[in-house]
Amino acid sequence: MPTQAFSPQVQATLDAYLAAAALPSTRQVPVDGNKVNVPYPYPSPADWRDCWIYFLMIDRFNNPDAAPAFTWNKKYGFRQGGTFKGVQAQLGYLQQLGVNAIWLSPVLKNTRPEIDGFAYAYPGYNTQDFFQLEGRFASDGQEATAEIELTELVDEAHARGMNVVIDIVLNHAGRVFDYVWQGQVQSSFTDDTLLYGPPDNEPPVQWMNGFGNPRPDWQNAVHPAGAGADDAVWPVDLQQPVFFRRRGSKVSDTPAPPQNYVPGDFSVMRQLVVEYDATAPGQEQFRAQYGINPVLSILIRAYQYLMAKYDIDGFRIDTVKYVRADMIETFGNAMREFAQSAGKRNFFTFGEIYDSDGTIDEFVGRDGPDGEGFGIDSALDFPLFFQLPTVIKALGSNPPGVESIAAVFQNRKLAEAGKISSHGEAGQYFVSFLDNHDQNNRFNTPGTPPEQVTMGLALLFSLQGIPCVYYGTEQGLQGTVDGLDACESVREALWGVGANAFATQGVFYTELKKIVALRMAESTLRYGRLYFREVSGNGSDFGQSTGAGGLICFSRVLSSREVVVIANTSGSNTFDGSVLVDIDINRQGKTMKIAYSNQGSAGSQPTSIAAGTIYSAGSPSATLQIASVRVSLKPWEVQILTPV
């Protein structure tokens, strides 16, 4: 068990991985009774837009050996019992769906049951040991078994053509100490004066032992004497109180300072000082051992080790915007370069940056903070998430109009002006989604018409981005039955559904499978430029659809091929009319077919491209040559039209 970030054992693992890349080999992996030869290290996708991501919470996905600990579809802040073996057992199910990348919730060892008042911090974001796996994900609960079973899981995923992305955390650890504050030992407190106060006035801290007790004899201790594997924090390198913020808990309305991080804990999750600077006098020992940013160096080492030991293909990085942007850039470059040294030419890093495009731009590769590196590769597409589900479902008393979707991408084009990327490439910088584990409800809430769900999925897979689907979407999960007011409500124990938990004939599974297959068959849907199109009810008066219940209509264009996507978000009105298409690509006589419809229109008679002349709005005496395609959509119908 590695206990030091720069120990010989860690170095040996890194060296062996790089050596394997210098002499590429294969591993024989059992899959459905056959042996499959898998390259090792496993190569990266040439472009992650060729993938789509299935995100699952390990604890809530599957356990082939035991039922969930509690009612599967009720809110439960404790461990349900999902395992690595549970995920591996359903890799064939995911492969049949067309999954080619799996995002696993964090796998590292978390704080113990007594620490946080949970069966353990089951989502995985309360790290206690940055080098050790969480033993509770093993079939027998042992950490050594967890190492074997995660290796087997990743190997089989690779053998089935799937990449594996692991969720990681840079910003914080678990509850590894308590505070001595106002004469009492406290697990958390909020005090803005302390949060924003001058340095060197942090309260004392007492490291926790594995039984959930703060130790007075470990108060402000460096490398607390006698600390065991379940005590304090590991590796031993992080057992320095100065490596933690020690400012108490941030509150929800605490504004972020200009550095874009909130200087405080997330409840009992202790915030690390990732940007810790060891250039000041008296820091010579830190500089000699770790360089000028010791905390960052330790974390880089930990996640290079995780990549090397399990042949991981990418990292999703939690709470990115609370870490200083230049630290994220350095981390992203370190992961990229180590992976390239190991033969992974396109290791993928994407961050949780719960904010606008402007803030996202500070972290991703197209706009790294110092102009030297490339930042992380991508970010979760929160700007699109803030609009797309609401527009499809017309939520709220004054729901946004369909034009807000076009505005997201228009703002993105403006942000890219003068940068290295074109709007045709923007999709590689965003992982798009409709819901996830941190939201208060699923996109498919109780009472949501199935057509709205399939419309959302079709748009997700047709707009620019790398689509990400949250586990259980394909089985129609709708959140817990006892409320939709907290993130616990979207974390059902999927296997608790019973014999049909992983059925492959349900409407959502089969429709998603069709959408996936079309995206993979149509490179235009993965790489194409994006244009929002004008529509007309009479064939001559064209304009962008606006307002709630309107049409979301756009084209993806790649070379000489145009694919048209149109969604009728109205639940009561049909649409019979025309959509403008590119006249240079689609001359009269060409035809389009409905390659996908969520309401049975696919496979109908191909539609001919019509050419015509309309008056220019700016000059009544002038005319414009246009090409258009006739469409007819039912309420809540989405169609994807491809050239014949």
C-alpha positions in Angstrom: 0.0 0.0 0.0 1.7 3.2 -1.1 1.8 5.7 1.8 4.1 8.3 0.2 3.5 10.1 -3.1 7.1 9.8 -4.1 7.9 6.4 -2.7 9.9 3.7 -4.6 6.7 1.7 -4.9 4.8 4.5 -6.7 7.8 5.2 -8.9 8.0 1.6 -9.9 4.4 1.5 -11.0 4.9 4.7 -13.1 8.1 3.3 -14.6 6.5 0.0 -15.5 3.6 1.7 -17.2 5.9 3.8 -19.3 8.1 0.8 -20.1 5.0 -1.1 -21.3 4.2 1.7 -23.7 7.7 1.5 -25.1 7.1 -2.2 -25.9 3.4 -2.4 -26.7 1.8 -5.7 -25.8 -1.6 -7.3 -25.5 -3.5 -8.8 -22.7 -5.9 -11.7 -23.0 -9.2 -10.8 -21.4 -12.1 -13.2 -21.0 -15.3 -11.9 -22.6 -18.5 -14.0 -22.7 -16.4 -17.2 -22.7 -13.9 -16.1 -25.3 -10.4 -14.7 -25.0 -9.9 -11.2 -26.5 -6.5 -9.7 -27.1 -6.5 -6.1 -25.9 -3.6 -3.6 -26.5 -1.8 -2.5 -23.4 -1.6 0.3 -22.6 -5.1 0.8 -24.1 -4.9 3.5 -26.9 -7.0 6.7 -26.7 -9.8 7.5 -29.1 -8.6 9.7 -32.0 -11.4 12.1 -31.1 -13.7 11.9 -28.1 -16.6 13.1 -30.2 -16.6 9.5 -31.6 -17.6 8.5 -28.1 -20.5 9.1 -25.9 -20.3 8.7 -22.1 -22.5 6.6 -19.7 -22.1 8.0 -16.2 -22.9 5.7 -13.3 -22.6 5.9 -9.6 -20.8 2.7 -8.5 -22.7 2.4 -5.2 -26.1 2.7 -7.0 -25.7 0.7 -10.2 -25.4 -3.0 -9.5 -24.4 -5.7 -7.0 -24.8 -9.3 -8.4 -24.4 -10.8 -4.9 -26.8 -8.8 -2.7 -30.0 -6.7 -2.9 -29.8 -3.0 -2.1 -29.5 -2.2 1.6 -32.7 0.0 1.5 -35.7 0.5 -0.7 -34.2 1.0 -4.1 -36.3 4.1 -5.1 -36.4 6.0 -1.9 -33.9 8.7 -0.8 -31.1 7.1 1.2 -28.0 8.9 2.5 -26.2 5.6 3.2 -24.5 3.0 1.1 -26.7 0.7 -1.0 -24.0 -1.7 -1.9 -23.0 -1.4 -5.5 -19.6 -2.9 -6.5 -17.0 -3.1 -9.2 -18.1 -6.6 -9.9 -21.6 -5.2 -10.3 -20.5 -2.8 -13.0 -18.5 -5.5 -14.8 -21.5 -7.9 -14.8 -23.4 -5.4 -16.9 -20.7 -4.4 -19.4 -22.4 -6.6 -22.1 -25.7 -4.7 -21.4 -23.9 -1.4 -21.9 -22.1 -2.6 -25.0 -25.4 -3.7 -26.6 -26.7 -0.2 -25.9 -23.8 1.2 -27.9 -21.8 2.7 -24.9 -18.2 3.4 -25.8 -17.1 5.3 -22.7 -18.0 4.7 -19.0 -17.6 7.4 -16.4 -17.3 5.9 -12.9 -17.9 7.9 -9.7 -14.8 8.2 -7.5 -13.0 5.0 -6.6 -10.5 6.1 -4.0 -10.8 5.4 -0.3 -13.1 7.6 1.6 -13.5 8.6 5.2 -14.9 5.8 7.5 -18.5 5.3 8.6 -18.1 7.0 11.9 -16.6 10.1 10.4 -19.4 11.5 8.4 -22.4 9.8 9.9 -23.0 7.8 6.7 -22.6 4.1 6.0 -19.7 5.7 4.3 -19.5 8.7 2.0 -20.9 6.5 -0.8 -20.8 9.1 -3.7 -17.0 8.9 -3.3 -16.0 12.6 -3.0 -14.8 12.5 0.6 -11.3 11.1 -0.1 -9.2 9.9 2.8 -6.4 8.2 0.9 -5.5 9.5 -2.5 -3.5 6.3 -3.4 -5.8 3.5 -2.1 -9.0 2.2 -3.5 -12.3 2.1 -1.5 -12.5 -1.5 -0.2 -16.3 -1.4 0.0 -16.5 -1.5 -3.8 -14.9 -5.0 -3.6 -17.0 -8.1 -3.5 -15.5 -9.0 -0.1 -15.0 -5.5 1.2 -11.2 -5.7 1.1 -9.0 -3.1 -0.5 -6.6 -5.7 -2.0 -9.6 -7.3 -3.7 -10.8 -3.9 -4.9 -7.5 -3.5 -6.8 -8.0 -6.9 -8.5 -11.6 -6.2 -9.4 -11.1 -2.7 -10.7 -8.3 -4.0 -12.9 -10.7 -6.7 -14.2 -13.4 -4.2 -14.8 -11.2 -1.9 -16.8 -9.7 -4.7 -18.8 -13.1 -6.1 -19.8 -14.4 -2.7 -20.7 -11.4 -2.2 -23.0 -12.0 -5.6 -24.5 -15.5 -4.6 -25.3 -14.3 -1.3 -27.0 -15.2 1.0 -24.1 -13.0 3.7 -22.5 -13.1 4.2 -18.8 -13.2 7.7 -17.2 -12.7 8.0 -13.4 -14.2 10.8 -11.4 -11.5 12.6 -9.3 -11.2 15.4 -6.8 -8.5 18.1 -6.5 -10.3 20.6 -4.4 -10.8 18.8 -1.2 -10.4 15.7 1.0 -13.0 14.2 3.4 -13.4 15.0 7.1 -9.9 14.3 8.1 -9.7 16.7 10.9 -12.0 18.8 13.2 -11.6 22.4 14.3 -11.0 23.8 17.7 -13.3 26.9 17.4 -14.5 29.2 20.1 -13.3 26.7 22.8 -15.1 23.7 21.3 -14.1 20.9 18.9 -16.4 21.4 15.9 -16.9 19.5 12.7 -17.9 22.6 10.8 -18.6 26.3 11.2 -19.2 29.4 9.0 -17.6 32.7 9.6 -17.1 35.1 6.7 -14.6 37.1 8.7 -12.4 34.0 9.0 -13.0 32.9 5.4 -11.8 36.2 4.0 -9.5 37.2 6.8 -5.7 37.6 6.6 -3.4 34.5 6.5 -2.0 32.9 9.6 -5.1 33.2 11.8 -6.5 29.7 11.0 -8.0 27.9 14.1 -6.2 24.8 15.4 -7.2 21.4 14.0 -7.3 17.9 15.4 -6.7 15.0 13.0 -9.5 12.4 13.1 -8.9 8.8 13.9 -10.6 5.9 12.1 -13.4 5.7 14.8 -14.5 9.3 14.0 -12.9 10.9 17.0 -10.7 14.0 16.8 -7.4 13.4 18.7 -6.3 16.2 21.0 -2.8 14.8 21.0 -2.8 15.2 17.2 -3.7 18.9 17.3 -1.9 20.8 14.5 0.4 17.8 14.3 2.7 17.3 11.3 2.6 13.5 10.5 0.6 12.6 13.6 2.5 10.0 15.6 1.0 6.5 15.3 -1.6 7.4 12.6 -2.8 4.2 10.9 -4.3 3.6 7.5 -7.8 4.8 8.5 -6.6 7.9 10.5 -6.0 11.4 9.3 -5.3 11.7 5.5 -3.0 9.8 3.2 -0.4 9.8 1.6 1.7 10.9 4.5 2.9 13.8 2.4 -0.5 15.5 2.9 -0.4 15.3 6.7 0.6 18.9 7.0 -2.1 21.2 8.4 -0.8 24.1 6.3 -1.8 22.1 3.2 -5.4 22.6 4.1 -7.4 25.8 4.0 -8.7 25.6 7.6 -11.2 28.4 7.2 -14.4 26.7 8.1 -17.3 26.0 5.7 -18.3 28.1 2.8 -22.0 28.9 2.7 -24.1 28.8 -0.5 -24.3 32.6 -0.9 -20.6 33.2 -0.2 -19.3 35.0 -3.3 -16.2 33.7 -5.0 -13.2 36.0 -4.8 -11.5 37.1 -8.1 -9.3 34.0 -8.0 -12.4 31.9 -8.7 -12.2 29.7 -5.7 -14.3 29.7 -2.5 -11.8 29.7 0.4 -13.6 27.2 2.6 -14.7 23.6 3.1 -17.7 22.0 1.4 -19.5 21.2 4.6 -17.2 18.6 6.3 -15.0 18.1 3.1 -11.8 19.8 3.9 -10.5 22.1 1.2 -6.9 21.7 0.1 -4.6 24.6 -0.7 -3.9 23.4 -4.2 -2.1 26.6 -5.0 0.2 26.4 -1.9 3.3 28.4 -2.7 6.6 27.1 -1.3 8.8 29.9 -2.7 8.8 31.9 0.6 11.7 31.8 3.0 11.5 28.8 5.3 9.9 26.6 2.7 13.1 25.0 1.5 12.2 21.5 2.6 8.9 21.6 0.7 10.7 23.0 -2.4 13.4 20.3 -2.3 10.9 17.5 -2.0 7.9 18.7 -4.1 8.8 21.8 -6.0 7.2 25.2 -5.6 3.6 23.9 -5.5 3.8 20.9 -3.1 0.0 20.1 -2.8 -0.4 20.2 -6.5 2.7 18.0 -7.0 1.3 15.4 -4.6 -2.1 15.3 -6.4 -0.5 15.1 -9.8 1.5 12.1 -8.5 -1.6 10.4 -7.1 -3.6 10.6 -10.3 -0.7 9.6 -12.5 -0.4 6.6 -10.3 -4.2 5.9 -10.7 -3.9 6.2 -14.4 -0.8 3.9 -14.6 -2.0 1.2 -12.2 -5.4 0.7 -13.8 -4.8 1.9 -17.4 -7.5 4.6 -17.1 -8.5 6.6 -20.2 -9.7 9.9 -18.8 -10.6 11.9 -15.7 -13.7 13.9 -14.8 -12.5 16.5 -12.3 -14.9 17.6 -9.5 -15.4 21.2 -8.3 -12.9 22.7 -10.8 -13.9 26.3 -10.5 -12.9 26.3 -6.8 -9.3 25.6 -7.7 -7.2 28.4 -9.2 -7.1 28.3 -13.0 -3.4 28.1 -13.4 -3.3 25.1 -11.1 -5.9 23.3 -13.2 -3.9 24.1 -16.3 -0.7 22.6 -14.8 -2.6 19.5 -13.7 -4.2 19.1 -17.1 -0.9 19.4 -18.8 0.7 16.9 -16.4 -2.0 14.3 -17.1 -1.8 14.8 -20.8 2.0 14.6 -21.0 2.2 11.5 -18.8 -0.5 9.8 -20.8 1.2 10.7 -24.1 4.5 9.2 -22.7 2.5 6.0 -22.1 1.1 5.9 -25.6 -2.3 7.4 -24.8 -2.3 10.2 -27.3 -5.7 11.7 -26.3 -6.2 11.1 -22.6 -9.4 13.1 -21.8 -9.8 15.5 -18.9 -13.1 17.4 -18.4 -14.2 19.5 -15.4 -17.2 20.3 -13.4 -17.4 24.1 -13.8 -20.9 24.9 -12.7 -21.0 28.3 -14.4 -21.2 30.3 -17.6 -19.1 30.1 -20.7 -17.0 33.0 -19.5 -15.8 31.1 -16.4 -15.5 27.8 -18.3 -13.2 29.6 -20.8 -10.6 30.2 -18.0 -10.0 26.5 -17.6 -10.3 24.7 -20.8 -7.6 24.2 -23.5 -8.8 26.9 -25.9 -8.1 29.6 -23.3 -5.6 28.5 -20.7 -4.7 31.2 -18.2 -1.1 31.9 -19.0 -0.9 31.2 -22.7 1.8 28.5 -22.2 -0.2 25.3 -21.7 -3.5 23.9 -22.8 -5.6 23.6 -19.6 -7.9 20.7 -19.3 -9.6 19.4 -22.4 -13.2 20.0 -21.8 -16.0 20.9 -19.4 -19.5 19.7 -18.6 -21.8 21.8 -20.7 -23.7 23.6 -17.9 -24.6 26.6 -20.2 -26.6 24.2 -22.4 -27.9 22.3 -19.4 -29.3 25.5 -17.9 -31.5 25.9 -21.0 -32.2 22.6 -22.9 -34.3 20.6 -20.3 -36.3 23.7 -19.4 -37.0 24.6 -23.1 -38.1 21.0 -24.0 -40.4 20.8 -21.0 -41.5 24.5 -21.0 -40.9 24.6 -17.2 -41.8 27.5 -15.0 -44.4 30.2 -15.1 -42.5 32.1 -17.8 -40.6 29.4 -19.6 -37.8 30.4 -22.0 -38.4 30.3 -25.7 -36.7 27.9 -28.1 -34.5 30.7 -29.3 -32.5 30.4 -26.0 -30.9 27.2 -27.4 -29.5 29.0 -30.4 -28.3 31.8 -28.1 -26.1 29.3 -26.2 -24.2 28.3 -29.4 -24.1 31.9 -30.8 -22.5 33.1 -27.6 -20.0 30.2 -27.9 -19.1 31.2 -31.4 -18.5 34.8 -30.2 -16.3 33.5 -27.4 -14.2 31.5 -29.9 -13.6 34.5 -32.2 -9.8 34.9 -32.7 -9.0 31.6 -31.0 -7.4 28.5 -32.5 -10.7 26.6 -32.7 -13.5 27.1 -35.2 -17.2 26.7 -34.4 -17.0 23.4 -36.2 -14.7 22.1 -33.5 -16.5 23.5 -30.4 -18.1 20.1 -29.6 -14.8 18.7 -28.3 -14.7 21.2 -25.5 -18.1 20.3 -24.0 -19.6 17.2 -22.4 -23.4 17.7 -22.7 -26.0 16.2 -20.5 -29.7 16.4 -19.4 -29.3 15.4 -15.8 -26.8 14.0 -13.3 -26.2 13.0 -9.7 -25.9 16.5 -8.4 -29.3 17.7 -9.6 -32.5 17.8 -7.6 -34.4 15.7 -10.2 -34.0 13.7 -13.3 -35.0 15.0 -16.7 -37.6 12.2 -16.7 -39.6 13.3 -13.7 -42.9 11.6 -12.8 -45.5 12.7 -15.4 -43.0 13.6 -18.1 -44.3 12.4 -21.4 -42.0 9.7 -22.9 -41.8 11.7 -26.1 -40.2 14.6 -24.2 -37.5 12.3 -22.9 -36.7 10.8 -26.3 -36.7 14.3 -27.8 -34.2 15.4 -25.2 -32.0 12.4 -26.0 -32.2 13.0 -29.8 -31.2 16.7 -29.3 -28.4 15.8 -26.9 -26.9 13.4 -29.5 -27.4 15.8 -32.4 -26.1 19.1 -31.0 -22.4 19.8 -30.8 -20.8 18.2 -27.8 -19.8 14.8 -26.4 -23.1 13.4 -25.1 -23.3 12.0 -21.6 -26.3 9.9 -20.3 -26.9 9.4 -16.6 -27.4 5.8 -15.5 -31.0 4.6 -15.4 -32.2 7.0 -18.1 -32.4 4.1 -20.5 -34.6 2.3 -18.0 -37.0 5.2 -17.5 -36.0 5.9 -13.9 -37.8 9.0 -12.6 -36.2 9.7 -9.3 -37.2 8.6 -5.8 -40.9 8.2 -4.8 -40.5 10.3 -1.7 -39.6 13.7 -3.0 -37.5 15.5 -5.6 -36.0 18.1 -3.3 -32.4 17.0 -3.0 -29.7 15.2 -5.0 -30.4 12.0 -3.1 -33.7 11.8 -5.1 -31.8 11.0 -8.4 -29.5 8.3 -6.9 -31.7 5.2 -7.1 -30.3 1.7 -6.7 -30.9 0.6 -10.3 -30.5 -3.2 -9.7 -33.2 -3.0 -7.0 -35.8 -2.8 -9.8 -35.5 -6.5 -10.0 -35.3 -8.9 -12.9 -36.0 -6.2 -15.5 -33.5 -3.7 -14.1 -31.2 -4.2 -17.1 -33.9 -5.1 -19.7 -33.1 -4.3 -23.4 -36.6 -4.1 -24.9 -38.0 -1.1 -23.1 -38.9 2.1 -25.0 -36.1 4.3 -23.6 -33.4 1.6 -24.1 -34.5 0.9 -27.7 -34.9 4.5 -28.7 -31.6 5.5 -27.2 -30.0 2.6 -29.0 -31.4 3.9 -32.3 -30.2 7.4 -31.6 -26.7 6.2 -30.7 -26.5 4.1 -33.9 -27.5 7.0 -36.1 -24.9 9.3 -34.5 -22.2 6.7 -34.9 -23.2 6.1 -38.6 -23.3 9.9 -39.3 -20.0 11.6 -38.9 -21.9 14.9 -39.6 -23.7 14.6 -36.3 -20.3 14.3 -34.5 -18.1 16.8 -36.3 -20.5 19.0 -38.4 -20.8 22.8 -38.2 -23.9 23.9 -36.5 -26.5 26.3 -38.0 -29.9 27.1 -36.6 -32.4 27.2 -39.4 -35.4 29.3 -40.3 -38.8 27.7 -40.8 -42.0 28.6 -42.6 -45.6 27.4 -42.4 -46.4 28.6 -45.9 -43.2 27.9 -47.8 -42.3 31.6 -48.4 -42.2 33.5 -45.1 -39.2 32.1 -43.2 -37.9 33.0 -39.8 -36.4 31.6 -36.6 -39.0 29.9 -34.4 -39.4 31.7 -31.1 -41.3 31.3 -27.8 -42.2 28.4 -25.5 -43.6 25.5 -27.4 -41.8 26.5 -30.6 -39.5 24.6 -32.9 -35.8 23.8 -32.2 -34.4 23.5 -35.7 -30.8 23.2 -36.8 -28.5 21.7 -39.4 -25.2 19.9 -38.9 -23.0 20.4 -42.0 -19.9 18.5 -42.8 -18.2 18.9 -46.2 -21.0 18.4 -48.8 -23.5 16.6 -46.4 -26.2 18.3 -44.4 -28.3 16.7 -41.6 -31.4 18.5 -40.5 -32.8 18.1 -36.9 -36.2 19.6 -36.0 -38.0 19.2 -32.7 -41.6 20.4 -32.0 -41.6 21.3 -28.4 -45.4 21.9 -28.4 -47.5 19.3 -26.7 -50.7 20.3 -28.6 -49.8 21.8 -32.0 -48.6 19.9 -35.1 -46.3 21.6 -37.6 -46.6 21.3 -41.3 -44.2 23.5 -43.1 -40.7 23.9 -44.5 -37.1 24.2 -43.2 -34.4 26.2 -45.0 -31.4 24.2 -46.0 -28.1 25.1 -47.7 -28.8 25.8 -51.3 -25.3 25.0 -52.5 -25.3 21.5 -50.9 -29.0 20.8 -51.6 -29.9 21.6 -55.2 -33.4 20.8 -56.5 -33.8 17.1 -57.1 -32.0 15.9 -54.0 -34.0 14.1 -51.4 -33.9 13.6 -47.6 -35.3 10.8 -45.5 -36.4 10.7 -41.9 -33.6 8.7 -40.4 -35.0 9.0 -36.9 -38.3 9.9 -35.3 -39.4 9.4 -31.8 -43.0 8.9 -33.0 -42.8 6.4 -35.8 -42.3 8.7 -38.8 -38.9 7.2 -39.7 -38.7 5.3 -42.9 -41.6 7.3 -44.6 -41.4 8.5 -48.2 -38.2 10.6 -48.8 -38.8 14.3 -49.2 -37.5 16.2 -52.2 -35.5 19.4 -51.7 -37.5 22.3 -53.1 -35.8 25.3 -54.7 -37.5 28.7 -54.9 -37.3 32.5 -54.8 -38.4 34.7 -51.9 -38.2 38.5 -51.4 -35.4 39.8 -49.3 -36.7 41.4 -46.1 -34.2 44.2 -46.4 -35.1 45.1 -50.0 -38.6 44.3 -51.4 -37.2 44.6 -55.0 -34.5 42.0 -54.4 -35.0 38.3 -54.4 -33.2 35.4 -52.7 -32.7 31.9 -54.0 -33.5 29.3 -51.4 -33.7 25.6 -50.9 -36.1 24.0 -48.4 -37.4 20.7 -47.2 -41.0 19.9 -46.3 -41.6 18.5 -42.8 -44.6 17.4 -40.8 -44.2 16.9 -37.0 -46.7 15.7 -34.4 -46.7 17.4 -31.0 -43.5 16.5 -29.1 -42.0 14.9 -32.2 -38.3 15.1 -33.1 -37.0 14.1 -36.5 -33.5 13.7 -37.9 -33.3 14.0 -41.7 -30.4 12.7 -43.6 -29.6 12.9 -47.4 -30.6 10.0 -49.5 
